[in-house]
Amino acid sequence: MTGTYLLDYGAGNVRSLVNAVKKLGHDITYVKDPSDILKADKLIFPGVGAFGSAMTSLHTKKYAEPLKQYLAQNKPFMGICVGMQTLFEGSDENPDVPGLGVIPGRVRLFESTTKAVPHMGWNTTRSIQGPQRAQDCGLEQDRAYYFVHSFAVLFNEGSTEAKEWTLTTTQYGDQVFISSVRRGNIFCTQFHPEKSGFAGVNVLKAFLDGSAANGAQADVDLIAQQHTIPGSLSVLAPTTVPNPSKDEFTKRIVACLDVRANDQGDLVVTKGDQYDVREQIEGGGSGDVRNLGKPVELARRYFEEGADEITFLNITSFRNCPLLDMPMLEVLRRTSETVFVPLTIGGGIKDVVDPDGKFHPALEVAGEYFRNGADKVSIGSDAVYAAEKYYALGGRGDGTSAIETIAHAYGSQAVVISVDPKKVYVDSPADAPTHHVIEPLQPGPNGEKYCWYQCTVSGGREGRDLDVRQLVVACQALGAGEILLNSMDQDGMKQGYDMVLVQDVRDAVRIPVIASSGAGSAQHFVDVFEKTGVEAALAAGIFHRREVPLEEVKGTLRQNGIRIRNIDAPLAV
C-alpha cells in the first residue's frame, strides 16, 4: 500500500501529528515493517528524546538502511526535531553513536550563558535560500514556531556543505542554529509544526499537498557530485547569501486547567483559593466541586484565544480506575484533535497499581499519556521524594526515580517539576540553618523578617523538611527540563506573582521556569517577565472566569515591548 507513512520509533507524542494530518484531509499509515518505508510516497519521521535512543531504535527495528535508501531516491521526506537531527553525522548528546550521515555536520549542545536550556518555546525563522523557497514549504517570515530541544546544529561552525542544506536559521541567545533544511524532496524542521498552532499546520499542509517540492527537480539537476556522501543525496554549491538572524524568542502564556471529578462523577475544570475547590455554603460548610467548564471545550477555547501552552492538572486520584481507563487519557485524546500547541499533564505521574493488583511504573504511566496526546508530564510529590533521596545519597541519583527514567526515555524537555511551596517565617537565618533563607517583601505575621519556602506533597497537605531551592537544584541534576513554580500563599490572591520566590528559583537553575499563582491583572504578567526574566507565566481562574482575557494579557505585553506569539488566523482546509 502506497501513500503517506509515519515512521514512529516509539518515543513521545505522535498523536497530535496524526491528528493534524487528518485535519488536513490526508490519511497516514504507521510503518510497521522495514519494507513499509520503501512503499511510501511520502514519509514523515517525527522524533523526541535522545539522539542515541532514536538511532538505536532505528537499527533495532531495522529501519536505518531502508530509510537511507528512501532518502537517496529523493522521495518526499519530512523529519521533525530528532527526526531531523538523525540525518546528520552525529550528536554530542551521544558522541559514540553515528547518525545516518545524509547531511554533513554534527549536532551540538546549546552553551548559552544568558538563556535557559532546553530552548523551549516559540521562536522565529530566517530564510537562507530565499523567501520563495521558504514559502513553498509553508514557512512565514516573522511567524513563531514551537521549539523544544537542548541540542542543535549550529550555523556558524562546521562544514560549508551543511550550510548549503540550510533553508532557515533561528537565533537563541548568542547562538544561531539551523532550524530547517531542504534539499530536493527532503525537508526537515527542528521545530514541531504539529505544536506550532495553525502556522505550523500550514507547514505540514505544504508538505502533504506537494508545494514543498517546488523546485525539487532543479535541486537534483544541480547536484554537486564531488560532495556525495555514500547512501545519501548530494549537496549543492551555495547559491544564496544568508540573511542575518536575530533572537526573537517569545515569552509564553500558559493556561492551566485543574481537572477533577465532581460529586456526580463528571470531569470538570475547577479552581479554588489555597487549593480548596468546593463551593462555600452560606452559613458554613462545603458544597459540590466548583465547576468552571468542561476540560476539552475550555482547552480549545484557550488555543483559539492564543494560549501558547495548555496544562492539565489532574487533581482526582482515580484510585479505583485501571491505568488504561483513566479519564484523563480521553481528555488528552479529544483535546489533541483540535488543539495544536503543547499539552502538559500533571497529577498521578508515579508508580501506580491497578485495582486488580497490576503494577505500572511511572515510566509506563508517562508513556501512556504521551501516546494519547501529552507532550510533557508534570511531576509533583514524587519529585520531592526523589530530591530527598538525591541528598540522602550524597547528591546523586540512582536511576530509578520517575524524573530519571522518563527523562532518559523521552528527553529532559518532557519532564516538568510542579513545585507547591509555602512560606515558613523565621526571625533569623540561624533559625533554619539547613535551609535557604531569604527576605520576603512583607514581614511575617509576628514581624519575622525572614522566611524559607517549604516544599509540600499530597496537594499541599503535608510539608517536608526540604526547601524550594534544594528541590529545584536536585531535580535539574536528575534530568528535569522545566520548573512549574506555584505558591500556596499567593494562590487565588490576585495580588501578583511572588517575585522574591520566582527570582530566587530563576537564579538557582538554568532550565526554563514557569511562574504560577497570584495573577490578577494583565500588568502582573508584565511585572513577572520584566523583573525576573522567567520564560513563561501561567494562570487559571482569571482565564476561566474571563476576569482577565488571554487577548488582554497578550495585548498588554505587546504594548510594553515584551515579545509574544501573535494569535494565528484559523486554518483554511
Stockholm file with secondary structure:
# STOCKHOLM 1.0

chainA/1-573         MTGTYLLDYGAGNVRSLVNAVKKLGHDITYVKDPSDILKADKLIFPGVGAFGSAMTSLHTKKYAEPLKQYLAQNKPFMGICVGMQTLFEGSDENPDVPGLGVIPGRVRLFESTTKAVPHMGWNTTRSIQGPQRAQDCGLEQDRAYYFVHSFAVLFNEGSTEAKEWTLTTTQYGDQVFISSVRRGNIFCTQFHPEKSGFAGVNVLKAFLDGSAANGAQADVDLIAQQHTIPGSLSVLAPTTVPNPSKDEFTKRIVACLDVRANDQGDLVVTKGDQYDVREQIEGGGSGDVRNLGKPVELARRYFEEGADEITFLNITSFRNCPLLDMPMLEVLRRTSETVFVPLTIGGGIKDVVDPDGKFHPALEVAGEYFRNGADKVSIGSDAVYAAEKYYALGGRGDGTSAIETIAHAYGSQAVVISVDPKKVYVDSPADAPTHHVIEPLQPGPNGEKYCWYQCTVSGGREGRDLDVRQLVVACQALGAGEILLNSMDQDGMKQGYDMVLVQDVRDAVRIPVIASSGAGSAQHFVDVFEKTGVEAALAAGIFHRREVPLEEVKGTLRQNGIRIRNIDAPLAV
#=GR chainA/1-573 SS CCSEEECCCSCSCCHHHHHHHHHTTCCCEECCSHHHHHHCSEEEEEECSCHHHHHHHHHHTTCHHHHHHHHHTTCCEEEEEHHHHTTSSEETTSTTSBCCCSSSSEEEECCCSSSCSSEEEEEECEESSCHHHHHHTTCCTTCEEEEEESEECBTTSSCHHHHHHEEEEEEETTEEEEEEEEETTEEEESSCGGGSHHHHHHHHHHHHHTGGGTTHHHHHHTCCGGGCCTTSCCCCCCCSCCCCCCBCCCBEEEEEEEEEECTTSCEEEECCBTTBCEEECTTSCEEEECCCCCHHHHHHHHHHHTCSEEEEEECCCCTTSCGGGCHHHHHHHHHTTTCCSCEEEESCCSCEECTTSCEECHHHHHHHHHHTTCSEEEECHHHHHHHHHHHHTTSCCCSCSHHHHHHHHHCGGGEEEEECEEEEEESSGGGSTTSCCBCCSSCCTTCCCEEEEEEEETTTTEEEEEEHHHHHHHHHHHTCCEEEECCTTTTTTCSCCCHHHHHHHHHHCSSCEEECSCCCSHHHHHHHHHHHCCSEEEECHHHHTTSSCHHHHHHHHHHTTCCBCCCCCCCCC
#=GC SS_cons         CCSEEECCCSCSCCHHHHHHHHHTTCCCEECCSHHHHHHCSEEEEEECSCHHHHHHHHHHTTCHHHHHHHHHTTCCEEEEEHHHHTTSSEETTSTTSBCCCSSSSEEEECCCSSSCSSEEEEEECEESSCHHHHHHTTCCTTCEEEEEESEECBTTSSCHHHHHHEEEEEEETTEEEEEEEEETTEEEESSCGGGSHHHHHHHHHHHHHTGGGTTHHHHHHTCCGGGCCTTSCCCCCCCSCCCCCCBCCCBEEEEEEEEEECTTSCEEEECCBTTBCEEECTTSCEEEECCCCCHHHHHHHHHHHTCSEEEEEECCCCTTSCGGGCHHHHHHHHHTTTCCSCEEEESCCSCEECTTSCEECHHHHHHHHHHTTCSEEEECHHHHHHHHHHHHTTSCCCSCSHHHHHHHHHCGGGEEEEECEEEEEESSGGGSTTSCCBCCSSCCTTCCCEEEEEEEETTTTEEEEEEHHHHHHHHHHHTCCEEEECCTTTTTTCSCCCHHHHHHHHHHCSSCEEECSCCCSHHHHHHHHHHHCCSEEEECHHHHTTSSCHHHHHHHHHHTTCCBCCCCCCCCC
//
